[in-house]
């Protein structure tokens, strides 16, 4: 064998050994989140960080900024991403071909893994007003959203009361920038909107005229949650706003980590283990996550779609299904 032939054979042999012994790093796990300035984007970042720190196989995870839940569901359905953070009521619309997905085929392969911070229906009133409970809203003027963007969850709240808009003194679509002044000046009696807490708009209203959040505890809350399984009950500790020390009850959709039935069971289980193993870190990472705990993350209420089989099995095997939130 001449020198050139020997070198060629040696090169092939070395390449064969290298390909047999090396392991390529897995492709990044992509989570579609939402706008960079919204809460879902930092949540996606934390989930990725936990996933990577848990894995010992060079697994990688990345967050993709998007326009939000509707886009995320379309990316999931097309197979462009394996994971997405989705608002539970929007997920339920995709499953039932309603709302923004009316006319589209049902997203029957959609599955949930874990739920996170809730978007609570928040009704602001002046603390010196006569409105102390939900029934006191009858006949009152209420701002329910910006022009052309009414608050759909407030309509579900009225349904739980057994009311229609006619039972109110007026339902106004008003620019958010005008709502607090209108409340403080008595032009409206309440503001209804849906948001996570703590919330800057609530802080602004409290500072402007001692506004407070109405407690929705009672049959109306139970009726709303019972009629809309994409909603979960919410307990708000008002001490986060530095004044009151009471607990306020409400309800609303949750931010849910979603996938499809196609995602590998081992990936789902590793996601759950890595998240539940870093709950304290998650709580410290953002004010909106401060009240999360293992119970609030694992409860089945308000997920918007059935659990991935691996997630359901993990909850059952670890007796997490019936744990209640400590909020």
C-alpha positions as CSV (number, residue, x, y, z in Angstrom):
1,X,0.0,0.0,0.0
2,X,1.5,3.3,-1.0
3,X,1.6,6.3,1.3
4,X,-1.4,8.1,-0.2
5,X,-3.6,5.1,-0.1
6,X,-2.7,4.5,3.5
7,X,-3.6,8.0,4.5
8,X,-6.9,7.9,2.8
9,X,-7.8,4.6,4.5
10,X,-6.7,6.1,7.9
11,X,-8.9,9.2,7.4
12,X,-11.9,7.1,6.6
13,X,-11.3,4.9,9.6
14,X,-11.0,7.9,11.9
15,X,-14.1,9.5,10.6
16,X,-16.0,6.2,11.1
17,X,-14.9,6.0,14.7
18,X,-15.7,9.6,15.4
19,X,-19.2,9.3,14.0
20,X,-19.8,6.2,16.0
21,X,-18.7,7.6,19.3
22,X,-19.9,11.2,19.2
23,X,-23.4,12.3,20.2
24,X,-24.9,15.4,18.6
25,X,-26.5,17.9,20.9
26,X,-30.3,17.6,20.7
27,X,-32.2,20.3,18.7
28,X,-33.4,23.2,20.9
29,X,-36.8,22.8,22.5
30,X,-38.7,26.0,21.4
31,X,-41.4,27.6,23.5
32,X,-43.6,30.2,21.8
33,X,-44.4,32.8,24.4
34,X,-45.8,36.2,23.6
35,X,-44.5,39.8,23.3
36,X,-41.2,40.5,25.0
37,X,-42.8,43.1,27.3
38,X,-45.6,40.7,28.5
39,X,-45.5,38.2,31.3
40,X,-45.4,35.0,29.1
41,X,-42.0,35.8,27.7
42,X,-40.1,35.9,31.0
43,X,-42.0,32.8,32.1
44,X,-40.9,31.0,29.0
45,X,-37.3,32.0,29.7
46,X,-37.5,30.6,33.3
47,X,-39.0,27.3,32.0
48,X,-36.1,27.0,29.5
49,X,-33.5,27.8,32.2
50,X,-35.0,25.1,34.5
51,X,-35.2,22.6,31.7
52,X,-31.6,23.1,30.7
53,X,-30.3,23.0,34.3
54,X,-32.1,19.7,34.9
55,X,-30.9,18.0,31.8
56,X,-27.5,16.3,31.7
57,X,-27.5,15.6,28.0
58,X,-26.7,19.0,26.6
59,X,-30.4,19.6,25.9
60,X,-31.2,23.2,24.9
61,X,-34.3,25.3,25.1
62,X,-35.1,28.7,23.6
63,X,-38.0,31.1,23.8
64,X,-39.7,32.6,20.7
65,X,-41.4,36.0,21.0
66,X,-44.8,36.1,19.4
67,X,-48.0,38.1,19.2
68,X,-49.6,35.9,21.8
69,X,-52.0,32.9,22.3
70,X,-53.7,32.8,18.9
71,X,-50.4,32.8,17.0
72,X,-49.0,30.3,19.5
73,X,-51.8,27.9,18.9
74,X,-51.4,28.1,15.1
75,X,-47.6,27.5,15.5
76,X,-48.4,24.4,17.6
77,X,-51.0,23.1,15.2
78,X,-48.7,23.5,12.2
79,X,-45.9,21.7,14.1
80,X,-43.6,24.7,13.9
81,X,-43.0,24.7,17.7
82,X,-43.4,21.9,20.2
83,X,-44.4,24.0,23.1
84,X,-46.3,27.3,23.7
85,X,-47.7,29.4,26.6
86,X,-51.3,30.0,25.9
87,X,-54.2,31.6,27.7
88,X,-56.6,28.8,28.7
89,X,-59.8,30.4,27.4
90,X,-58.1,30.9,24.0
91,X,-57.0,27.3,24.1
92,X,-60.6,26.2,24.8
93,X,-61.7,28.2,21.7
94,X,-59.2,26.3,19.6
95,X,-60.4,22.9,20.9
96,X,-64.1,23.9,20.3
97,X,-63.6,25.8,17.0
98,X,-65.1,29.0,18.6
99,X,-64.0,32.6,19.1
100,X,-61.0,33.4,16.9
101,X,-61.0,29.8,15.7
102,X,-64.6,29.7,14.5
103,X,-64.8,27.9,11.2
104,X,-61.5,26.1,11.7
105,X,-61.2,22.3,12.4
106,X,-61.1,21.6,16.2
107,X,-57.6,21.4,17.6
108,X,-58.2,17.9,19.0
109,X,-54.5,17.1,19.5
110,X,-53.9,20.1,21.8
111,X,-52.8,19.1,25.3
112,X,-51.9,21.0,28.5
113,X,-48.9,20.3,30.8
114,X,-49.0,22.8,33.7
115,X,-50.8,26.1,34.5
116,X,-49.3,29.3,35.8
117,X,-50.4,32.8,36.8
118,X,-54.1,33.6,36.4
119,X,-55.6,36.5,34.5
120,X,-58.1,37.6,37.1
121,X,-61.3,39.5,36.4
122,X,-60.7,42.6,38.3
123,X,-63.5,45.1,39.2
124,X,-62.2,48.4,40.6
125,X,-64.6,50.6,42.7
126,X,-64.0,53.5,44.9
127,X,-63.5,52.4,48.5
128,X,-66.0,55.1,49.7
129,X,-68.7,53.9,47.3
130,X,-71.8,51.9,48.2
131,X,-70.6,49.0,46.1
132,X,-69.4,46.3,48.5
133,X,-70.4,43.1,46.8
134,X,-71.3,41.9,43.3
135,X,-75.0,42.5,43.7
136,X,-74.4,46.2,44.4
137,X,-73.3,46.6,40.7
138,X,-77.0,46.5,39.5
139,X,-77.9,49.7,37.9
140,X,-74.4,51.1,37.9
141,X,-72.3,52.5,35.0
142,X,-69.3,50.3,34.3
143,X,-66.3,50.7,32.0
144,X,-65.6,47.3,30.4
145,X,-62.8,47.9,27.9
146,X,-61.4,50.1,25.2
147,X,-63.6,51.1,22.2
148,X,-64.1,48.0,20.1
149,X,-62.4,45.8,22.7
150,X,-65.1,44.8,25.3
151,X,-64.2,42.5,28.2
152,X,-65.6,39.1,27.4
153,X,-65.0,37.6,30.9
154,X,-67.2,40.4,32.4
155,X,-70.0,39.1,30.2
156,X,-69.5,35.6,31.7
157,X,-69.6,37.2,35.1
158,X,-73.0,38.8,34.3
159,X,-74.2,35.4,33.1
160,X,-73.1,34.0,36.5
161,X,-75.2,36.6,38.2
162,X,-78.1,35.8,36.0
163,X,-78.0,39.4,34.6
164,X,-77.8,41.0,31.2
165,X,-76.3,44.4,30.3
166,X,-79.8,45.8,30.7
167,X,-79.5,45.3,34.5
168,X,-76.6,47.8,34.6
169,X,-76.9,51.5,34.4
170,X,-74.6,51.6,31.4
171,X,-71.8,49.5,29.9
172,X,-69.1,51.8,28.5
173,X,-66.2,51.0,26.2
174,X,-63.7,53.7,27.2
175,X,-60.0,54.3,26.6
176,X,-58.0,52.8,29.4
177,X,-56.2,56.2,29.9
178,X,-59.6,57.8,30.7
179,X,-61.0,55.2,33.0
180,X,-59.4,56.0,36.3
181,X,-60.3,59.7,36.1
182,X,-63.9,58.8,35.3
183,X,-64.0,56.5,38.3
184,X,-62.5,59.1,40.6
185,X,-64.9,61.8,39.3
186,X,-67.9,59.6,39.7
187,X,-68.7,59.4,36.0
188,X,-68.6,55.6,36.3
189,X,-69.1,53.4,39.3
190,X,-66.6,50.6,38.4
191,X,-64.0,49.5,36.0
192,X,-63.9,45.8,34.8
193,X,-60.8,44.3,33.2
194,X,-58.8,41.1,33.2
195,X,-55.1,41.0,34.2
196,X,-52.5,39.3,36.3
197,X,-51.5,40.7,39.6
198,X,-49.7,42.8,40.9
199,X,-50.9,45.2,38.3
200,X,-49.7,48.8,37.6
201,X,-53.2,50.0,36.6
202,X,-54.6,48.9,40.0
203,X,-51.7,50.7,41.8
204,X,-52.5,53.9,39.8
205,X,-56.2,53.7,40.7
206,X,-55.5,53.1,44.4
207,X,-53.1,56.2,44.4
208,X,-55.6,58.4,42.5
209,X,-58.7,58.0,44.6
210,X,-58.3,55.1,47.0
211,X,-59.9,52.6,44.7
212,X,-60.2,49.0,45.7
213,X,-60.8,45.6,44.1
214,X,-64.3,44.2,44.6
215,X,-64.5,40.7,46.2
216,X,-66.5,38.4,43.9
217,X,-66.7,35.5,46.4
218,X,-69.9,33.6,46.5
219,X,-72.3,31.7,44.1
220,X,-71.6,34.0,41.2
221,X,-67.9,33.0,41.2
222,X,-68.8,29.3,41.5
223,X,-71.4,29.6,38.7
224,X,-68.9,31.3,36.4
225,X,-66.1,28.8,37.0
226,X,-68.6,25.9,36.8
227,X,-70.0,27.1,33.4
228,X,-66.6,27.8,31.9
229,X,-64.0,25.1,32.6
230,X,-61.2,27.3,31.0
231,X,-61.5,29.5,34.1
232,X,-60.1,28.9,37.6
233,X,-60.8,30.6,40.9
234,X,-58.2,33.2,42.0
235,X,-57.3,34.5,45.4
236,X,-55.7,37.9,45.4
237,X,-53.8,39.0,48.5
238,X,-54.3,42.8,48.5
239,X,-51.3,43.3,50.7
240,X,-49.2,43.2,47.5
241,X,-50.5,46.8,47.0
242,X,-49.1,48.0,50.3
243,X,-52.4,49.0,52.0
244,X,-55.2,46.5,52.6
245,X,-54.5,43.1,54.2
246,X,-57.6,41.3,53.0
247,X,-58.0,38.4,50.5
248,X,-60.1,39.1,47.4
249,X,-61.6,36.2,45.4
250,X,-62.2,36.3,41.7
251,X,-61.7,34.0,38.6
252,X,-60.2,34.0,35.2
253,X,-58.1,32.1,32.6
254,X,-54.6,30.9,33.3
255,X,-51.4,31.0,31.4
256,X,-50.8,27.3,30.4
257,X,-47.8,25.5,29.0
258,X,-49.3,23.7,26.0
259,X,-48.2,21.1,23.5
260,X,-49.7,18.4,21.4
261,X,-50.1,14.6,21.8
262,X,-47.0,14.2,19.6
263,X,-44.5,15.5,22.2
264,X,-42.3,12.8,23.6
265,X,-43.4,11.6,27.1
266,X,-39.9,11.9,28.5
267,X,-39.7,15.5,27.5
268,X,-43.0,16.3,29.2
269,X,-41.9,14.5,32.4
270,X,-38.6,16.3,32.4
271,X,-40.3,19.7,31.9
272,X,-42.6,19.0,34.9
273,X,-39.8,17.8,37.2
274,X,-37.6,20.7,36.3
275,X,-40.3,23.3,36.9
276,X,-41.6,21.8,40.2
277,X,-38.0,21.5,41.3
278,X,-37.5,25.2,40.9
279,X,-40.7,26.8,42.2
280,X,-38.9,29.0,44.7
281,X,-36.7,30.3,41.9
282,X,-39.7,31.0,39.7
283,X,-41.5,32.9,42.5
284,X,-38.5,35.2,42.8
285,X,-38.0,35.8,39.1
286,X,-41.0,38.1,38.5
287,X,-43.6,39.9,40.7
288,X,-46.4,38.2,38.7
289,X,-45.1,34.8,39.8
290,X,-44.7,35.6,43.5
291,X,-47.8,33.7,44.6
292,X,-47.2,30.5,42.6
293,X,-46.6,27.3,44.4
294,X,-46.7,23.6,43.6
295,X,-50.4,23.5,44.3
296,X,-51.4,26.4,42.0
297,X,-49.2,25.1,39.2
298,X,-50.5,21.5,39.3
299,X,-54.3,22.0,39.8
300,X,-56.4,20.9,36.9
301,X,-58.9,23.8,37.0
302,X,-58.7,26.2,34.1
303,X,-56.3,24.4,31.8
304,X,-58.4,24.8,28.6
305,X,-57.4,21.4,27.2
306,X,-57.0,17.9,28.6
307,X,-53.6,17.1,30.0
308,X,-50.9,15.4,27.9
309,X,-50.9,11.7,28.9
310,X,-47.4,11.9,30.4
311,X,-48.5,14.9,32.5
312,X,-51.7,13.2,33.7
313,X,-49.7,10.1,34.7
314,X,-47.1,12.2,36.5
315,X,-49.9,14.0,38.5
316,X,-51.5,10.7,39.4
317,X,-48.3,8.8,40.3
318,X,-47.1,11.7,42.5
319,X,-50.6,12.4,44.0
320,X,-50.5,16.0,42.8
321,X,-53.9,16.1,41.1
322,X,-55.9,17.0,44.2
323,X,-53.4,19.3,45.9
324,X,-54.9,22.7,46.5
325,X,-53.1,26.0,46.1
326,X,-51.8,27.6,49.2
327,X,-52.5,31.1,47.9
